Amino acid sequence: MENRRPDYILLSVTVILIILGILILYSVSSSLSQEKFGFPFYYLNHQILYGLLPGLALAFFAFKINLNSLKKMAPLILLINLVLLAMVFLPIVGFRFKGAARWLSFGKITLQPSEFLKISFILYLASWLANRSEKEKEFSQTFLAFLIVIGLVSLLLIFQPDVSTLLIIILVAGLIYFLAKTPLWHSILTTLILIFGLLFLVMIAPYRFNRILVFLNPELDPMGMGYQIKQALIAVGSGGISGLGLGLSKQEFWFLPHSISDSIFAIFAEETGFLGSSILILLYLIFAWRGFKIGNESQNKFPKFLAFGITSWITLQAFINIGSMIGILPLSGVPLPFISYGGSHLITELIGVGILLNISKHIFL
């Protein structure tokens, strides 16, 4: 291992994304915050106090920690996360919203364990596959164990339900598993299981099936199940080339559902236009380039798997969110990384960046 400077391009892109997130969140949330709390800065202050500040502290810790220690801690981190994930079903600490049991409430602090699962599962999988690939040439037992772990995580997320998070986790897990140079038929079988599993989940839940119908035909029910995507497309189209200007969105005034969380890209596009949206997408592409470059330069399996996993998770989530807002993907409900309101996802994304910067400051031979 040779020391070098951390990736300042990745760091700069992350800082720009955070600044954009703060600006657009204040622009979108001020009127809503004023109406609900009589104070225009409530959502912004909450995001900074319970998302950005703890996220930066944990990102610094992730940047400084020894990666070998992190590798040894990975199983314990995942175990703690799985316990927290199961606790959302407890009536005392579990918090339900619109029928979904995804949150833990500790006074003023609310956590979404499924968001932390993204980083903890990547950590565990990178550690586990690095060890297995070093010790074994026969992968049949590894594949069975991989499916068992995925199955356990799937059950916990399905019962919440949080299928969008499950999809991201399985896709990223599949990428890491493929990078471990496992037999190709393992990846093919995993893909088939994923496809049939998703089809089954869509068929048994009417609201998921309706999302697919609306995606295929947005005009099917424009004032009902197609309302959000219709309003999102109106917002994106209203931005034109240069946008209406920060704070001048019309869709944020109770027309577009989830305007500060899942739908925030549509408001961003309305206020900054095609130029602003293109810059934001370019920032995510640069993030992907630097993250994959960090992974590609590491010959040690654990940091390589870790870098590829974190980078694919954040960029995949970004483009799923953006794709759903412009109508090229079904509505997903996943937040836009570094931008959407929500402390749990921001904390985990900053931890991921801290780990990437940690890997980038070394050349693993």
N, C-alpha and C positions, 0 to 999 in steps of 0.2 A: 504494500500500500504506500502510495506517494501522496504527499499533501499538495494542495493547490488552492487557488481562490474559489469561493463558491460562485455559482452561476448568477452573475449580476443581471443578466438579461431576464432570466426567469423571475428574479426578485423584483425587477423594475416593472415587468408586466403585471405581476401580482399586486404591487402597490397601486398601479394605475387602475386596475380592476376594482380594488377596494375603494379608491377615491370616487370612481364612477358610481359604485354602488351606494356610497353615502349621499352623493348629489342627487341621484335619481330617486332614492328612497325618500329623502326629504321632500322632493318635488311631488312625489306621488302620495305620500302619507300625510302631509301637513293638514289638508282639508279634512280627511277622515279622522285624524287625531284630534283636530279642533272640535269636530262634531261629537265624538265619543267621550273625550276627556277634558274638553275646554282648554286644550294646550297643544299647540301645533308640533311640538317636538317629542311627543310621547314615544312613538314608534322608533324614531331615530335614536333617542336616548337609550331605549331598551335594546336596540341592536348594538349600540356601542358598548353599553355596560355589561350585557349578558352574552354578547357574541364576539365583538371585535377585540375587546381588551383581554378576556380570558383566552381567546384564540391566539392572540399575539404572544401571550405568556407561554402557552403550551407549544406554539410553533418554535419559540426560542429554545425551550427545553428539548424539543425534537431535533433541533439543529445541533445542539451541543451533546446529546447523549451518544454514548458509544454504540455503534450499530450491532456489535456482537452481543452487547447486553440487551439491546432491543429484540434481537433474534431469540434470545433465551426467554424473554418476558412474553413473547407473542402468544403462546398457548394460554397463559394466565390472563392476559388482556382480553382474549376472545371469550374465555370462560366467564369473566366478570360481565362482559357485554351481553352474553347469552342470558345470564341471570337477570340483568336489568331488562332485557327484552321480554322475558317471561313475567316480570313484575308489573308490566303495563296492564295485565289482566286482573290484578289485585284491586279490590274496591277502595282501599285506603289511599294508596299512592298513585294508582292508575287514573289517568284522565282521558275521558272520551269526548270526542268532538264530531258531530254529524255521523254518529254510529261507528266511528273508527277508534280503536283503542291503541294509540301509538305513542302516548306521552306519559311521563312520570312527573308528578307535581310535588315539589318540596317548598311549600310556602310560595314566595314570589318567583322561585326558580322552576322552570319547566324544561325537561329534557326529552328529546326524541331519540331513544336508544337505537332505532333503525339507522339513523344517520351515522352514529358512531360505529355501527356494525360494518359500514363500508370500509373504513380504514382498518378496524381491528381484524376483519376477515382477510383483507389483503395482506396484512402483517403475518397472520397465522399461515396463510396459504404459501406465501413466499418463503417463510422459515421452514415449513414442513416439506415442501417440494424440493427446496435446496438440500435438505438433509437426506431425503429419500433418493434423489437422483445421484447423490454422492455415494450412497451405500448399496443401492440395488440396481440391477440391470433388468430384473423382471418386474413389470409394472402392473400385473394383474391384481395383486393385493392393494397396490396404491390406488388403482382406479376404483375398486370397490369402496375403499375408505373415503375417497374423494366424493363418490356419490352419496355415501351415508352422511357425511358432513353437510353437503349441499342439501340433502333431504331434511335434515334437522333444522337448518336455517330456513328452508322453504316453508316448513310447517309453521314456525313461529311468525313468519311474515304474512303468510296466507290468512291466518286466523285474526290478524290485526284489523283489517287487511291492508297490506301495503305491497301490491304486486309490482308497482313501478320500481320501487327500491329493489325488490327481488330480481327483476329483470336485469337491472344494472349490475348487481352483485354476481349473477350467474354469467353474464357476458364477460365481465372482467375476470372472473375465476376461470372461465374457459380459455381466455387469452393466456393467463399465467400458466395454466396446465399445458397448453400447447407449446409455450416457450420452454417448458421443462423437457422438451424432446421426448415426449411420451408417444406411443404408437398412434398413427393417424386415425385408426379406426375408433380409438377412444374419443377423439374430438368429434368425429362424425356421429357416433352414438350419442354423445352428450348433446349435440345440436338437435338431433331427432327427438330426444327426450324433452328438450326445451320447447321445441315447436309444438309437439303434441300436448305437453303440459300447459302451455299458454292457451292453446285452443280449448282445452278442457276448462280452464279457469274462466275463459271468456264465455263459454257456453253456459256455465252454471250460475253466472252472475249477470242479471239483466242489464245493470248499469254499464258493465264492461262491454257487453254486446252492443248496447246503444252507442257507446263511444266509437266502435268500429263502424256502425251504420252511419253515424254523423260524419265520420272521416271520409267515408266513401261518397256520401251525399250531404254536404253541409246545409242544403236548403230543405232537408227532410222535416225538420222541426225547428225553424229559426227562432221561435219565441220560447222554446222549451229546452230540450237536450242539446240543440245546436246553437243556443244563445251565446255561450262563451266564445266559441270559435268565430261566430259571426261578428261579435263585437271586437274580438282581437284583430280580425282581418280589416275591419273598418279603421281601427286605430293605426295599424301598420300602413294602410293605404293613405290615411290622412296626413301622414308625415311628409309625403312627397320626397323631394331631393334633400332639402336641408332641414326639414322639421318645423314644428310650430314654435319651438323655443322651450327651454326648461321652465316648468311650472305652468305652461299654457295648454296642457292636455285637456281635452274635453271628455275623453273616455274614462278618466280617473274619477270623475264625479258620479260614482255609483252606477255607471253603465256597464263597465267591465268587471266581472267577478274576479276575486283574488288578485286585485291590481297590484298589491304590494308584495305578493309572493309568487305564485305560479305564473301569473300573466304580466309580470313586470317588464318583460322584453317588449311586449306590444306597446306599452306606454313609452318605453325608451325609444322605440322606433317612431312613435307619433311625435315625440318632442325633439328628436335629433335627426329624423329622416333617414334616407337611404345612406347618406354619408356617415352618420353616427353609428348606424347599425353595422355598416361594413367595417368600420374601425373596431367595433366591439368583437365582431367575428374574427377579424385579423388578430386581435389580441389573444383570443382562444387558440388560434392556429399557431401563433408564436409560442404560446404556453406548451402546446402539444409537441412542437418541434424541439424545444429545449428539454422537455421532460423525457422524450424518447431518446434524445441525444445523450442525456445523462445515463439512461439505462444501457444504451448501446455501447458506451465507452467502458462500462464496468464488466470485467470478465468473471468476477465473483458472482455466483448464482443468486445469493440472497439479495444484495442491492440491485442487481439487474431485474429480478422478478418484481421487487418492490417498486422500483422506478417506473417500470412499464405498467404495473397495476394501478398506481396512484395517478399517473398521467392519463391512462385510458379512462379511468373512472371520472375524473373531473371534466375532461373534454367530451366524453360520451354524454355525460349528464347535461353539459351545456348545449350540445347540438340536439339532444332529444327535446329539451325545453324550447329552444328556438324553433325547431322543426314543427313542434305542436302548435306554436303560435302563428306560424305562417301557412299552416294547413298541409304540410307534406308528411306529417306523422300524426297519429291519433293523440288526443289530449292525454297527458301522462301524469300530471300532478307533481313532477319533480321540480325542485327549485333551480334557479339559474345561479351557478356557482359565483360566489363573492358579491352577488348583486341582490338576490331576493331577500326579503325579510325572513328572519329565522336564525336564532342563535346557534342551534345545534349543528346545522349544516355548515355555517360559517366557521365554527370552531374546528370541525373535522377537516375542512378544506385547508385551513391555515396549518393544521398539524401536518397534513399531507405535503404542503409546500415546505415546511420546516424539514421534513425527512428528505425531500428531494434536494434541498440545498445542502443538507448534511452529506448525502451521497456525492453531490457534485464537488465538494471540497476535497475529495480524495479520488485517486485513481486506484481502483481495486484490480490487482493483477492476479 
